[in-house]
Each structure stands twice: as structure tokens, then as C-alpha cells.
Amino acid sequence: TPNGATGAIYHAKPVIVQGAWLSCRNNPSVVAEFEPFEEKMAALLAYWDHPPRYHVLGRGDGLHVWHDQLQSGADNLVTSRCPSKFSFWCWDEAKDADSLASVDLHMFLAREHVAFARFQRAWAAVTPSASEAKRRARIADAHQNASDMIMAQMNKWLWSEELGYYIARDVKANTTITNHVYLMGMPLWGGGATEAQAVQSAAALLASGMYSDWGVRSTS
């Protein structure tokens, strides 16, 4: 919420702002209808900008983390030693919670910031106030920069040149997670891969044992 209260929303997912933008991007007249929700959009983004959701750059690697593996929404995705707090036989809240950095979260977050920037520019274009238009332009630039930073940190820490695909990371144990799951190529969907990364990721996804009649496998 705008005042910062979250309760125990461990499974909040950063897909709301981009969903709103995609619903109205081809109909500019509808964009204005989302302006009353600006404060809540900003609150959704702010939720991910502080520890434990953000492993602060300078004291960490600048990556964002899920509370547990289930939060990604891919419940069968095996990318960590212990998937979630429901895995009572192995889960250690102090050690396992807020430790999993994976590319799905970074792609979602980067797109959220881009969507908010696009809303700001659209609102700026119709405001009669020059000062308000400039203010919105500054906000848009800040969120575009935030998106660029998220992508930069993702490619720095979650791309393996040696393996040729995207990996995950346990930020608390400072270890990499190299399981073969569909996240190896998720930045292809989000437009976050370079041409070279796209070629390598696609090859990894289509490797023997990865592709099935119903799609790319989601378990290791």
C-alpha cells in the first residue's frame, strides 16, 4: 500500500503495472483512467526496492529476490535446495527466505518500471501544465533508468558465459544455481537478452531432455 504496510504478502508478483499498460496502450483515451492509481503503482514498485526484497548494491550484488520459490508462480520450478516454507523438512526461514534471485523476477520488475515510465510520459503528454509535464518526464526517466539497472545486474550475475544460459543465485550463500529449467531462456520473452545470449539460450532450451511435446520443461 502507499503507506508501506504489506502484512505478509510474500507472494506479491510484479506484473500489475505492465498488465495495466498492455490493457490500454492501443487506446490512448483509456490511459487517463489509470492516473488515479499512480500512487499505488509507485507503491508496488517501491515494495521491491528495499531489503529483504533487494540485495543492496554495495553490500550485495544489487539483485532482487523472491521470498521463496513458490513466489515465482512456477510451483514445480526446482532452482534451490529447498523450494518453500511448505517444504517443512528442509526449510530454514533465516537461511532460505529471501535468498533466491532468478531471471523471472528481474524481467518482470524491469518491465514494470518501463510500463510506469510509459504511463508517466502518456500522462505528461496530456497535462496542460508545463511544470507538471517536466515533473512526469523526470519520473519517467528515473524508472527507465531503474529498469536499465535491473537488466544490467541480471546480465552481470545471472548470465553464465561458460554455460551459455541464464542461471539463478542464492544471494545469502553466495552460490550459483545451474539447474536446467525454462528460466534458462526467460529473458528471451522479456527482451532482455543480447543477440548472442538469445542464440545460446535457445540452444540450451532445445537441448536433449529439455523440450517435450507440451513445451520446455519446468523441473530439473
C-alpha positions as CSV (number, residue, x, y, z in Angstrom):
1,T,0.0,0.0,0.0
2,P,1.1,3.6,-0.4
3,N,1.9,4.0,3.3
4,G,4.3,1.0,3.2
5,A,2.2,-1.6,5.0
6,T,2.4,-5.0,3.4
7,G,1.2,-7.5,6.1
8,A,2.5,-10.9,4.9
9,I,2.2,-10.6,1.2
10,Y,5.1,-12.8,0.5
11,H,3.7,-13.8,-2.9
12,A,3.2,-10.4,-4.4
13,K,4.1,-10.5,-8.1
14,P,5.4,-7.5,-10.1
15,V,3.1,-7.9,-13.1
16,I,0.3,-5.4,-12.3
17,V,1.7,-2.1,-13.9
18,Q,2.7,-3.8,-17.1
19,G,-0.7,-5.5,-17.3
20,A,-2.4,-2.1,-16.9
21,W,-0.3,-0.6,-19.6
22,L,-0.8,-3.5,-22.0
23,S,-4.6,-3.2,-21.5
24,C,-4.7,0.4,-22.8
25,R,-1.6,1.0,-24.9
26,N,-3.6,0.9,-28.1
27,N,-6.3,3.2,-26.8
28,P,-4.7,6.5,-25.5
29,S,-8.1,7.8,-24.2
30,V,-8.1,5.0,-21.7
31,V,-4.6,5.8,-20.3
32,A,-6.0,8.7,-18.3
33,E,-8.4,6.4,-16.4
34,F,-5.3,4.8,-14.7
35,E,-4.0,8.1,-13.4
36,P,-5.9,7.9,-10.1
37,F,-3.9,4.7,-9.4
38,E,-0.5,6.4,-9.8
39,E,0.3,6.4,-6.1
40,K,-0.5,2.7,-5.8
41,M,1.6,1.8,-8.9
42,A,4.5,3.6,-7.3
43,A,3.9,1.7,-4.1
44,L,4.0,-1.6,-5.9
45,L,7.4,-0.7,-7.3
46,A,8.7,0.6,-4.0
47,Y,7.9,-2.7,-2.4
48,W,10.8,-4.3,-4.3
49,D,13.3,-1.5,-3.7
50,H,14.3,-2.3,-0.1
51,P,15.7,-5.2,1.8
52,P,14.9,-8.1,2.1
53,R,13.5,-7.9,-1.5
54,Y,16.5,-6.1,-2.7
55,H,20.1,-7.2,-2.0
56,V,21.5,-3.8,-1.8
57,L,24.3,-2.9,-4.3
58,G,27.5,-2.2,-2.4
59,R,26.5,-4.5,0.5
60,G,25.5,-7.2,-2.0
61,D,25.1,-7.8,-5.7
62,G,22.2,-5.5,-6.5
63,L,19.8,-8.4,-7.2
64,H,16.2,-8.7,-6.3
65,V,14.9,-11.9,-4.5
66,W,11.8,-13.9,-4.1
67,H,10.7,-14.8,-0.6
68,D,10.6,-18.4,-1.7
69,Q,10.5,-20.4,-4.8
70,L,6.7,-20.6,-4.9
71,Q,6.6,-16.8,-5.3
72,S,7.7,-17.1,-8.9
73,G,4.4,-18.8,-9.7
74,A,6.2,-21.8,-11.3
75,D,5.5,-24.1,-8.4
76,N,7.4,-27.0,-9.9
77,L,10.4,-25.0,-10.6
78,V,13.4,-26.6,-8.9
79,T,16.1,-23.9,-8.6
80,S,17.1,-24.1,-5.0
81,R,17.9,-26.6,-2.3
82,C,14.6,-26.1,-0.5
83,P,11.7,-24.6,-2.6
84,S,9.4,-23.0,0.0
85,K,8.3,-22.7,3.6
86,F,5.8,-25.5,2.8
87,S,8.9,-27.8,2.4
88,F,8.9,-28.2,6.2
89,W,11.5,-31.0,6.2
90,C,14.2,-28.7,4.8
91,W,13.1,-25.1,5.1
92,D,15.0,-22.7,7.4
93,E,13.4,-19.3,7.4
94,A,16.5,-17.5,8.5
95,K,18.7,-19.1,5.8
96,D,16.3,-19.8,2.9
97,A,13.8,-17.0,2.9
98,D,14.6,-14.0,0.6
99,S,17.6,-15.7,-0.9
100,L,16.6,-16.8,-4.4
101,A,17.5,-14.4,-7.2
102,S,16.2,-15.6,-10.6
103,V,15.7,-14.0,-14.0
104,D,11.9,-14.2,-14.0
105,L,11.7,-11.6,-11.2
106,H,14.2,-9.3,-12.9
107,M,12.4,-9.5,-16.2
108,F,9.0,-8.8,-14.5
109,L,10.5,-5.9,-12.5
110,A,12.3,-4.3,-15.4
111,R,9.0,-4.4,-17.4
112,E,7.1,-2.9,-14.5
113,H,9.4,0.1,-14.4
114,V,9.2,0.5,-18.2
115,A,5.4,0.4,-18.0
116,F,5.3,3.0,-15.3
117,A,7.7,5.2,-17.3
118,R,5.3,4.9,-20.3
119,F,2.3,5.8,-18.2
120,Q,4.2,8.9,-16.9
121,R,5.0,10.0,-20.5
122,A,1.5,9.5,-21.6
123,W,0.1,11.5,-18.7
124,A,2.7,14.2,-19.4
125,A,1.6,14.5,-23.0
126,V,-2.0,15.5,-22.0
127,T,-1.4,17.7,-19.0
128,P,-1.9,21.5,-19.6
129,S,0.9,22.3,-17.1
130,A,4.4,22.6,-18.4
131,S,5.9,22.1,-15.0
132,E,3.8,19.0,-14.4
133,A,4.9,17.6,-17.8
134,K,8.5,18.1,-16.8
135,R,8.0,16.5,-13.4
136,R,6.4,13.5,-15.1
137,A,9.3,13.3,-17.6
138,R,11.8,13.2,-14.7
139,I,9.8,10.4,-13.1
140,A,9.7,8.5,-16.4
141,D,13.5,8.9,-16.8
142,A,14.1,7.6,-13.3
143,H,12.0,4.5,-13.9
144,Q,13.6,3.8,-17.2
145,N,17.0,4.1,-15.5
146,A,15.8,1.7,-12.8
147,S,14.8,-0.8,-15.5
148,D,18.2,-0.5,-17.2
149,M,20.0,-1.1,-13.9
150,I,17.9,-4.2,-13.1
151,M,18.8,-5.6,-16.6
152,A,22.5,-4.7,-16.1
153,Q,22.6,-6.5,-12.7
154,M,20.7,-9.5,-14.1
155,N,23.2,-9.9,-17.0
156,K,26.2,-9.4,-14.7
157,W,25.2,-12.0,-12.1
158,L,22.6,-14.3,-13.7
159,W,24.1,-15.0,-17.1
160,S,26.8,-17.7,-17.4
161,E,29.0,-17.2,-20.4
162,E,30.6,-20.6,-19.6
163,L,27.3,-22.5,-19.6
164,G,25.6,-20.4,-22.3
165,Y,22.4,-19.9,-20.4
166,Y,20.8,-17.9,-17.5
167,I,21.2,-19.2,-14.0
168,A,19.8,-18.4,-10.6
169,R,21.7,-17.3,-7.5
170,D,21.4,-17.8,-3.7
171,V,22.4,-14.4,-2.5
172,K,22.8,-15.5,1.1
173,A,25.0,-18.4,0.4
174,N,26.7,-16.6,-2.4
175,T,26.3,-19.6,-4.7
176,T,25.0,-20.1,-8.2
177,I,22.1,-22.4,-9.2
178,T,22.6,-24.0,-12.6
179,N,19.6,-26.4,-12.8
180,H,18.2,-26.9,-16.3
181,V,14.8,-25.3,-16.2
182,Y,12.9,-23.0,-18.6
183,L,14.3,-19.9,-16.8
184,M,17.5,-20.6,-18.7
185,G,15.8,-18.6,-21.5
186,M,13.2,-16.4,-19.9
187,P,14.9,-13.1,-20.9
188,L,14.1,-14.1,-24.5
189,W,10.5,-13.5,-23.7
190,G,11.2,-10.2,-21.9
191,G,13.6,-8.8,-24.5
192,G,16.5,-8.8,-22.0
193,A,18.9,-10.9,-23.9
194,T,21.5,-9.8,-26.4
195,E,21.6,-11.5,-29.8
196,A,24.4,-13.8,-28.7
197,Q,22.7,-14.6,-25.5
198,A,19.5,-15.4,-27.4
199,V,21.2,-17.8,-29.7
200,Q,22.9,-19.6,-26.8
201,S,19.8,-19.6,-24.6
202,A,17.6,-21.0,-27.4
203,A,20.2,-23.8,-27.9
204,A,20.1,-24.7,-24.2
205,L,16.3,-24.7,-24.1
206,L,16.2,-27.1,-27.1
207,A,18.9,-29.4,-25.9
208,S,18.2,-33.1,-25.4
209,G,15.9,-33.7,-22.5
210,M,14.7,-30.1,-22.2
211,Y,12.0,-29.9,-24.9
212,S,8.8,-32.0,-24.8
213,D,5.5,-32.2,-26.7
214,W,4.0,-29.7,-24.3
215,G,6.8,-27.2,-24.1
216,V,10.1,-26.6,-22.3
217,R,10.4,-28.5,-19.0
218,S,9.9,-26.6,-15.8
219,T,11.5,-29.1,-13.4
220,S,15.2,-30.0,-13.2
